[in-house]
Amino acid sequence: MTTPTNTAPPRLLSLDVYRGATMLFMTSDMMGIARLARQWGTDSGFWRFIEFQTSHVQWSGWSAWDMIQPSFMFMAGVALPWSLGSRLARGDKPLHLWLHALWRSFLLIAIGIFLRSVGKPQTYFTFEDVLTQIGLGYPFLFALGFTKPRVQAMAAAAILLGYWALFALFPAPGPDYPWTAVGVPADWPYHLHGFAAHWDKNSNPAHFADVWFLNLFPREKPFLFNSGGYMTLNFVPSLATMIFGLLAGGVLRSGVPDKVRKLAIYGIAGLALGWLLDAVGVAPMVKRIWTPGWTIFAGGFTTLVLAGLYWMIDVRGWRGWTFPFVVVGMNSIAMYVMGHLIDGFIAQSLRIHLGQGVFSVFGPQLAPVLQGGVVLTILWLICLWMYRRKIFLRL
């Protein structure tokens, strides 16, 4: 086992920008842009494009919105070499490192469940949230952080091959499969066919694993299916996404030349291979169950984004535009929690003090956009206040 270099690394500004931009994109959901686009997009190619890119695809394929979660998971891997380097530089012992990693994993899972339980009559145990997914895989990622890149790549390949085999060998749904009992219309137009049917919605091994696993917890009513098709076992292949980030972070922290070129080649290769696996039907790209085809494609996408940002910001030094994103990127957990907990409180407070029609000044259709924009601006200002006072919520 190898140990990361125990010298404190300089902060990777491009990673903060990537994290902040992704968080702002995600929280822009409160503006209801996709809903507005659906209303206005009947005869407009532009609005149909906006609606598609700000919504999840129904099953296979991808949109910009689908890249939010893999970006966060990829960045968790990218950040690990920097985190380990900083802690080793200040003299942390291996036991302390492991205790911190396990505590971080627990907190991520607990916060994810807590946020999903808001408004529920009891604790809502669910594990498909991005925080819980990172938390479930983080101890394994942390262990790999002490290994060589070759071992990390082999681990990602083994995970994806094994997970592919689990689905491929599991019986595909037959003509008598009870689709309506698992929340899927029998005539659903997004069903997969042929060999790809092994990765169809709520008819795969991850679905049946959740029917058993989630019913081990106290529930308001028995778990029968996830309406979106998201599964707890997604954390297994998404661990490969984090490993791809770990490999990318290792490249950026190493002394090898042509870092951007290396990342660009890896990114393009990932896009091409993921697309090919989907096109031939061997491993369709389905984000909701994190198929191997999706994992590879999304890994290519996120690697290219990181390579582009690293080239612009850390290599070329074009940093004048980055500040709004850095403010959020350095307090992404705080932004994530606030976006789930106090967005409604802020909006209602503004209505109370400024009038119930404060967001309707441009008409009822634009009211959600204005409300979300104002709330998002206030959340950013809170992050700015924290940034100015060097208050950073980290796990």
C-alpha positions in Angstrom: 0.0 0.0 0.0 1.3 3.4 -0.9 0.8 6.6 1.1 -0.1 9.9 -0.6 2.6 12.6 -0.4 2.5 14.2 3.0 2.9 17.8 1.8 0.0 20.2 2.0 -1.2 20.7 -1.6 -2.3 24.1 -2.9 -6.1 24.5 -3.2 -7.5 23.4 -6.6 -9.6 26.5 -7.6 -11.1 24.8 -10.6 -12.6 22.1 -8.3 -14.2 24.8 -6.2 -15.6 26.5 -9.3 -17.0 23.1 -10.6 -18.6 22.4 -7.3 -20.1 25.8 -7.0 -21.4 25.9 -10.6 -23.0 22.5 -10.2 -24.6 23.4 -6.9 -26.0 26.6 -8.3 -27.3 24.7 -11.3 -29.0 22.2 -9.0 -30.6 24.8 -6.7 -31.9 26.7 -9.8 -34.6 24.1 -9.7 -36.4 26.4 -7.3 -36.9 28.8 -10.2 -39.2 26.3 -12.0 -37.4 26.9 -15.4 -38.4 23.4 -16.6 -42.1 24.0 -15.8 -42.0 27.4 -17.5 -40.3 25.9 -20.6 -43.1 23.2 -20.8 -45.7 26.0 -20.8 -44.0 28.0 -23.4 -42.3 25.3 -25.5 -45.2 23.9 -27.5 -44.0 25.6 -30.7 -40.5 26.7 -29.7 -37.5 24.5 -30.3 -35.5 26.8 -27.9 -37.9 26.2 -25.0 -38.2 22.5 -25.7 -34.4 22.3 -25.5 -34.4 24.2 -22.2 -37.1 22.0 -20.8 -35.1 18.9 -21.8 -31.8 20.1 -20.4 -33.3 21.1 -17.0 -35.2 17.8 -16.5 -34.2 14.2 -15.9 -34.7 12.0 -18.9 -37.5 9.4 -18.3 -35.2 6.4 -18.4 -32.3 5.9 -20.9 -30.2 8.7 -22.3 -29.0 11.9 -20.7 -29.5 15.6 -20.2 -27.5 18.3 -18.5 -29.7 17.9 -15.5 -28.7 14.2 -15.3 -25.1 15.2 -14.9 -25.5 17.0 -11.6 -25.3 13.9 -9.3 -22.3 12.3 -11.2 -20.5 15.6 -11.0 -20.8 15.7 -7.2 -19.7 12.1 -6.9 -16.8 12.6 -9.3 -15.7 15.6 -7.4 -15.8 13.7 -4.1 -13.1 11.5 -5.6 -11.1 14.4 -7.1 -11.0 16.1 -3.7 -9.6 13.0 -1.8 -5.9 13.3 -2.8 -6.0 17.0 -1.6 -7.8 16.1 1.6 -5.4 13.2 2.4 -2.4 15.4 1.6 -3.5 18.2 3.9 -4.2 15.8 6.8 -0.9 14.0 6.4 0.9 17.3 6.2 -0.4 18.3 9.6 0.6 15.0 11.1 -2.7 13.1 11.4 -2.2 9.4 12.2 -3.8 6.6 10.1 -6.3 5.8 12.9 -7.4 9.4 13.0 -7.7 9.5 9.3 -9.9 6.4 9.3 -12.1 7.6 12.2 -12.7 10.9 10.3 -13.5 9.1 7.1 -16.1 6.8 8.8 -17.6 9.8 10.7 -17.9 11.7 7.4 -19.6 8.7 5.8 -22.1 8.5 8.7 -22.8 12.2 8.6 -23.4 12.2 4.8 -25.9 9.3 5.2 -27.6 10.9 8.2 -28.0 14.3 6.6 -29.3 12.7 3.4 -32.0 10.8 5.3 -32.8 13.8 7.5 -33.4 16.0 4.5 -35.5 13.4 2.7 -37.6 13.1 6.0 -38.6 16.8 6.1 -42.4 17.0 6.0 -42.8 13.2 6.6 -44.7 11.8 9.7 -41.6 9.7 10.7 -38.0 9.1 9.6 -38.0 8.3 5.9 -35.3 5.8 5.3 -34.2 6.1 1.8 -30.6 5.9 0.4 -30.7 7.1 -3.2 -30.0 10.8 -2.3 -26.6 12.0 -3.5 -25.3 12.6 0.0 -26.3 9.1 1.2 -24.8 7.5 -2.0 -21.5 9.3 -1.4 -21.6 8.3 2.2 -22.2 4.6 1.5 -19.3 4.4 -0.9 -16.9 6.8 0.8 -15.1 4.3 3.1 -14.2 2.2 0.1 -13.1 5.2 -1.8 -11.0 6.3 1.2 -9.2 2.9 1.3 -8.4 3.2 -2.4 -6.9 6.6 -1.8 -3.9 4.9 -0.3 -3.3 2.6 -3.4 -1.7 3.1 -6.7 -3.6 4.4 -9.7 -3.4 0.9 -11.4 -5.2 -0.6 -8.4 -7.8 2.1 -8.4 -8.5 1.6 -12.1 -8.7 -2.2 -11.6 -11.2 -1.7 -8.7 -13.4 0.5 -10.9 -13.3 -2.0 -13.7 -14.1 -4.9 -11.4 -17.1 -3.0 -9.9 -18.5 -2.2 -13.3 -18.0 -5.7 -14.7 -19.5 -7.3 -11.6 -22.5 -5.0 -11.5 -23.1 -5.5 -15.2 -23.0 -9.3 -14.7 -25.5 -9.0 -11.8 -28.1 -7.4 -14.1 -27.2 -9.4 -17.2 -27.7 -12.7 -15.5 -30.8 -11.7 -13.7 -34.0 -12.7 -15.6 -35.4 -10.0 -17.8 -39.1 -9.1 -17.2 -41.4 -11.4 -19.2 -44.7 -10.6 -20.9 -46.6 -11.3 -17.7 -44.5 -9.0 -15.5 -46.8 -7.0 -13.1 -45.8 -3.6 -14.3 -48.6 -1.7 -12.6 -47.8 -3.3 -9.3 -44.3 -1.6 -9.4 -45.6 1.8 -10.5 -44.8 1.4 -14.3 -47.6 1.5 -16.9 -47.5 -1.6 -19.1 -47.6 0.7 -22.2 -44.9 3.0 -20.9 -43.1 4.3 -24.0 -39.6 4.2 -22.3 -39.4 0.4 -21.8 -36.1 -1.1 -22.9 -36.2 -4.1 -25.2 -34.0 -7.0 -26.2 -31.0 -7.6 -24.1 -31.2 -4.1 -22.7 -34.5 -5.1 -21.0 -32.3 -6.5 -18.1 -32.0 -2.8 -17.1 -35.7 -1.9 -17.3 -37.5 0.1 -14.6 -38.4 -1.6 -11.3 -37.8 -5.1 -12.8 -34.1 -5.4 -12.0 -32.2 -7.0 -9.1 -31.6 -3.6 -7.5 -35.4 -3.1 -7.3 -35.9 -6.4 -5.6 -33.0 -5.8 -3.2 -34.7 -2.5 -2.1 -38.1 -4.3 -1.6 -36.3 -6.5 0.9 -33.8 -3.9 2.4 -36.0 -0.8 2.8 -38.7 -2.8 4.5 -36.3 -3.7 7.3 -36.7 -0.1 8.5 -39.8 1.3 10.2 -42.0 2.8 7.5 -45.4 4.6 7.3 -46.4 1.9 4.8 -44.5 -1.0 3.2 -42.0 -0.1 0.4 -43.2 -1.6 -2.9 -41.3 0.5 -5.5 -39.5 3.7 -6.1 -41.6 5.8 -8.4 -38.5 7.2 -10.2 -36.7 3.9 -10.4 -33.8 5.1 -8.1 -32.1 2.3 -6.1 -30.0 2.0 -3.0 -27.6 -0.3 -4.8 -26.7 2.6 -7.1 -23.9 3.3 -4.6 -22.0 0.3 -5.9 -21.5 1.5 -9.5 -21.4 5.1 -8.4 -18.4 4.2 -6.4 -16.7 3.7 -9.7 -17.7 7.3 -10.6 -15.9 8.4 -7.4 -12.9 6.3 -8.3 -12.8 8.0 -11.7 -12.6 11.3 -9.8 -9.9 9.9 -7.6 -7.9 9.0 -10.7 -8.4 12.4 -12.1 -7.4 14.1 -8.9 -4.2 11.9 -8.8 -3.3 13.1 -12.3 -3.8 16.8 -11.3 -1.8 16.4 -8.1 1.0 14.5 -9.8 4.0 16.0 -11.5 3.3 14.4 -14.9 3.3 16.8 -17.9 0.3 17.4 -20.2 -2.2 16.9 -17.4 -5.0 18.6 -19.4 -4.2 16.5 -22.5 -4.3 13.3 -20.4 -7.7 14.2 -18.8 -9.1 15.2 -22.2 -8.1 11.8 -23.7 -9.6 9.9 -20.8 -12.8 12.0 -21.0 -13.3 11.5 -24.8 -12.6 7.8 -24.4 -15.2 7.6 -21.6 -17.8 9.4 -23.8 -17.1 7.1 -26.7 -17.1 3.9 -24.8 -20.2 4.7 -22.8 -22.1 5.7 -26.0 -21.0 2.6 -27.8 -22.1 0.3 -25.0 -25.5 2.0 -25.1 -25.8 2.0 -28.9 -25.2 -1.8 -29.2 -27.5 -2.5 -26.3 -24.9 -4.2 -24.2 -25.1 -1.7 -21.3 -27.7 1.0 -21.8 -27.1 4.5 -20.3 -29.6 4.7 -17.4 -28.7 7.3 -14.7 -31.6 6.2 -12.4 -30.0 2.8 -11.8 -26.4 3.9 -12.6 -25.7 1.3 -15.2 -22.1 0.7 -16.2 -22.7 2.3 -19.6 -23.9 5.4 -17.8 -21.1 5.3 -15.3 -18.5 5.3 -18.1 -20.2 8.0 -20.2 -20.8 10.3 -17.2 -17.2 9.7 -16.1 -16.0 10.9 -19.5 -18.3 14.0 -19.3 -17.2 15.0 -15.8 -13.5 14.4 -16.7 -13.8 16.7 -19.7 -15.5 19.4 -17.6 -12.8 19.3 -15.0 -10.1 19.3 -17.7 -11.6 22.4 -19.3 -12.0 24.3 -16.0 -8.5 23.3 -14.8 -7.0 24.6 -18.1 -8.9 27.9 -17.9 -8.4 28.6 -14.2 -5.3 26.9 -12.9 -3.2 26.8 -16.1 -4.2 29.9 -18.0 -5.1 31.9 -14.8 -8.5 33.2 -16.1 -10.0 33.7 -12.6 -11.8 37.0 -12.8 -15.2 35.3 -13.4 -14.9 32.5 -10.8 -15.7 34.4 -7.6 -19.5 33.8 -7.6 -18.9 30.0 -8.0 -16.1 29.8 -5.5 -18.3 31.4 -2.8 -20.8 28.5 -3.1 -18.2 25.8 -4.0 -16.4 26.3 -0.7 -19.7 26.0 1.2 -21.5 23.5 -0.9 -22.9 21.4 2.0 -24.3 24.6 3.6 -25.9 25.6 0.3 -27.3 22.1 -0.2 -28.9 22.0 3.2 -30.2 25.6 3.0 -31.7 24.8 -0.4 -33.7 22.0 1.2 -34.7 23.6 4.5 -35.1 27.4 4.3 -36.0 28.2 0.7 -39.8 28.1 1.5 -39.3 30.1 4.7 -37.4 32.8 2.9 -40.1 33.1 0.2 -42.9 33.2 2.7 -41.1 35.8 4.8 -40.7 38.0 1.7 -44.5 37.7 1.0 -45.3 38.6 4.5 -43.2 41.7 4.6 -43.4 42.9 1.0 -46.9 41.7 0.1 -48.4 38.5 -1.2 -48.1 39.6 -4.8 -44.5 40.6 -4.6 -43.4 37.8 -7.0 -46.2 38.4 -9.5 -45.1 41.8 -10.8 -44.3 40.3 -14.2 -47.3 38.1 -14.3 -48.3 34.8 -12.7 -46.3 32.6 -15.2 -43.0 34.3 -14.2 -43.8 34.4 -10.5 -42.0 31.1 -9.7 -39.0 32.2 -11.7 -38.7 35.5 -9.9 -39.4 33.9 -6.5 -36.7 31.2 -7.1 -34.3 33.8 -8.4 -34.7 36.0 -5.3 -34.4 33.1 -2.9 -31.4 31.8 -4.7 -29.7 35.2 -4.5 -30.4 35.4 -0.8 -28.9 31.9 -0.3 -25.8 33.0 -2.3 -25.5 36.1 -0.1 -25.6 33.9 3.0 -22.7 31.9 1.5 -20.9 35.2 0.8 -21.3 36.2 4.4 -19.9 32.9 5.5 -17.1 33.2 3.0 -16.1 36.7 4.1 -15.9 35.5 7.7 -14.1 32.3 6.8 -16.9 30.1 8.0 -16.8 26.8 6.0 -19.1 23.9 6.8 -17.1 20.8 6.1 -17.6 17.2 7.1 
